[in-house]
Amino acid sequence: MDRKGIEEVLKTAMRFGADFAEFFWEHKETSTIVCENNGIERINSGIDEGAGIRVISGTGSSYAYTNEVSLNRLLEVAEMAGRALKSKDAGIMEQLDFRTPVAAFEPFIEVPPEKVEIEAKVEAIRKANKAARGVDKRINQVTVGYGDIKQEVMIANTEGIFVKDRRVRTRMSVNAVAAENGVIQTGFRSVGGTTGFELLKNDYEPDKIGEDAAKRAVLMLSAKAAPTGKMPVVMAAQAGGTMVHEACGHALEADLVQKQLSVYSGKKGDKVAADVISVIDDGTIPKKFGSLRYDDEGYPVQKTVLINNGVLEEYMYDYQTASRENRASTGNGRRESYQYRPIPRMRNTYIAPGKLPPEKIIKEMGDGLLVTAMGGGQVNTITGDYVFDVAEAYIIKDGEIGPPVRGATLAGNGPETLKMVEMVGKDLGYTIGICGKEGQGVPVSDAQPTMAVKELIIGGRFAESRKNAKIRRL
Amino acid sequence: MPISYEETAKEVLETVKRMGFDQAELYVQDSQEMTIEVSEKTVENMKLAQERGLGLRVFSDGRVGYSFSSDLSPEALKKVIDKAVHNSKQSQADKARALPTPSASFPRLDLYDESIFQVAVEDKIKIALDIEEAARSYDDRVVITEKAVYQESKYSVSVFNSLGLAVSYAGSYCGGYGVFVAKDGHDAQTGFEMRYVLKYRELDPGSIGKEAGDKAIRMLGASPISSCTMPVVLDPYTVTGFLRVLSSVFSAEEVLKGKSFLKGEEGKKVGGSQISIIDDGTMPGRLGSAPFDGEGTATEESVLVKDGVLQGFLHNSYTAVKYGRESTGNGVRGSYKNLPEIGITNLYIKNGSMSKKELLRDVKRGLYVTEVLGMHTANPVSGDFSVGAAGLLIENGELTVPVKGVAIAGNLKELLLDIDAIADDLTFFAGKGAPTVRVRQMSVSGA
């Protein structure tokens, strides 16, 4: 496709009278490798190419996609999308004057995955598998997953945006199962980012990833059942940002806010968290899993301060939610693939670090629970109630770290939790995940410093159910 | 109706054969979809989709390679062949990995309804509007339409392999769902209902909207109850949530890998004596039905649990060889992008003999669960789960006040054994179905 063809497609989509039309083309090459039972079980590589056309008219929108990407077929699809929105007056579009916005961030890929032989990828996986199995004889199953993706996109719209981009991501995860006397425990570790194969060559050692997962599984074998009830909780930085993602991230997405489906609707300018809390969603951090040059609507991604010293300053907008308020997008319009229309989504979301050394926070806590690894979670954005899994935790007694415990789930209310944060550490730890919303999964990362929360409910009370937003850990 | 991919398949399979591979298989999928979302009486989003693609699996002495493409041009196919062949060289050899034994016959199923596609778009928009109208007019406290949706799809699937298999079928379905919020003061509750059918005339938008509205309204004013151990009744939708976790527990592959808590339990009692669990890809009128699975093996009715006793597991061609038996036709593919993995067709719990009313009658004080939160964190290996729950309190056999903010925790293995009553109201939600189920007792933690 060239600019001329794309222009023709956009004009066809607008022919039936509309306010906006957008073209999104993608060509994706992926490799996934799975090692289980001590052998390489699956190697799958493929090509997926397709294009989607979106038309907006008033409050309505239509989206049509195809993976047959000839100009003729795209013109047909554009006409379908245009016709689907019946408008009063048909319009003839003027010449489109395409321009490419300046990006705030330039990712650098050192070792493009397509330049790496499958043998080298397999080698890294074998290393992780071997290291995990070598940790302890009670490890009886190890699954290593590896994936890389090269996505080329072309995005153009009738506002004149024209963006061509190439995105590369690589990830590896290890799941280890340990068993003893009928008790089965699992441990995992995953790494990934907008990087090439340098992820496993320079940034992380595959053996270490395997070992970490296996050690966690073995440690949990000897762990006792977690205490239940209300208690003070220290969330270690290494546990990552599941809490911030669930507790307030989703509820700050503008579509939910505008539909009155968020506990933060109409609260801009209000004090919504403790003074020590600043929440930021930043798509421009080098190498992070949710980083992008442009979002999936062609807007440069930015660093967006959502909560500043406890005050709600901003929501996350895509084009459509931004135009409803006559303002600019924050570059949060994302989609899983050409098969989906973009919606407001998080990128890399974190609570800004403070000044305290993490050890000091644990000391001052006295008695409570120290959470060092989290699993998946889920949130009800209307009420802010959330729940998530604790993968690794320890008892804190008299300011000292005690024995490990297992089986804990943390439940709380987002806004309340953020008001109850008493201490914030100077460290910052990231986790990666695939965040699901409206059936679309997008790569994100989230982070937080070591934090002390006055009290949370452990394994006890839960929120009522609502499945509009959940995160699956990689 | 499906375009024939026979020529393409023939060429690809022959090329792979010339490269020295004894076995190969080509899977081709073609689909079209339409989704209409309305809100506040206007169309908010309309989605039209068309997708096709193929996946090539090659075998050489137990080594498997896979590659897929949405581009069907000769150049792209050449790339697909090269990649599949190259990938196979790095994979672990396992003699059990081979093409399935060809099925002798396939079930005859009526899966395609042309009338879905003859109806005008305006009438389909009306279905979504009717869902919204039924929910909003159910009670004036139903004030937000999060979504009211009509959806339809048609697809065709073909499987070709070097053993001479060349089969294809076409199917279609339509349906709708609604998500609504009811408000009363500061209290906000969500209600959800969905229904998918194979025949257009079976659609009933009014009942979808009414049900969703009722679910939101009946939860208004919900509060936690104090912690205790009590009988728990799970509604059909909640039970299908548990079935989702069980689907991997019943997978022979997970069993082989030691990742299922039912490993080694064949022939043993694993559930209450009323419970029978069946996977059946040959059911008329069901969304999970198909004449053959993702590797061209005929589907069948597989009884997994009969009167509480574990009969067997779900198999694809690989696990069938490992077990020295036939595949159950459960080598399912989500898409041409994936290798066939063990999955479900229509997985359901058989109806019991009592009505839901009778089932509730014996409960003095218990919890009727209509929604669970965090089911995806349940552990299929250990069976442990701890989920948030909401529903209604049962007092002297009657549903009384709404309950939220409680947790039910336990172990799936124990839960199955603790099932002491099953109602006769089997309801399907897409490919999973269940009647109302009563569990003797569970630990409910609340305020």
Interface residues (C-beta under 8 A of the other chain):
Chain A: E36 N37 N38 G39 I40 E41 R42 I43 N44 S45 G46 I47 D48 E49 G50 T59 G60 S61 S62 Y63 A64 Y65 T66 N67 E68 V77 M80 A81 A84 L85 I118 E119 V122 N140 Q141 V177 A179 I184 Q185 T186 T228 K259 Q260 L261 Q339 R341 G375 G376 G377 Q378 N380 I382 T383 D385 V387 F388 D389 G407 T409 A411 G459 G460 R461 F462 A463 E464 S465 R466 K467 N468 K470 R472
Chain B: T42 V43 E44 N45 M46 K47 L48 A49 Q50 E51 R52 G53 G55 V64 G65 Y66 S67 F68 S69 S70 D71 A76 K79 V80 K83 H86 N87 S88 Q90 S91 Q92 D94 V121 I144 E146 V181 A188 Q189 T190 M219 A222 P224 S227 K257 G258 K259 K337 N338 L339 E371 V372 L373 G374 H376 T377 N379 V381 S382 D384 S386 V387 G388 A389 A390 K404 G405 V406 A407 A409 S445 G446 A447
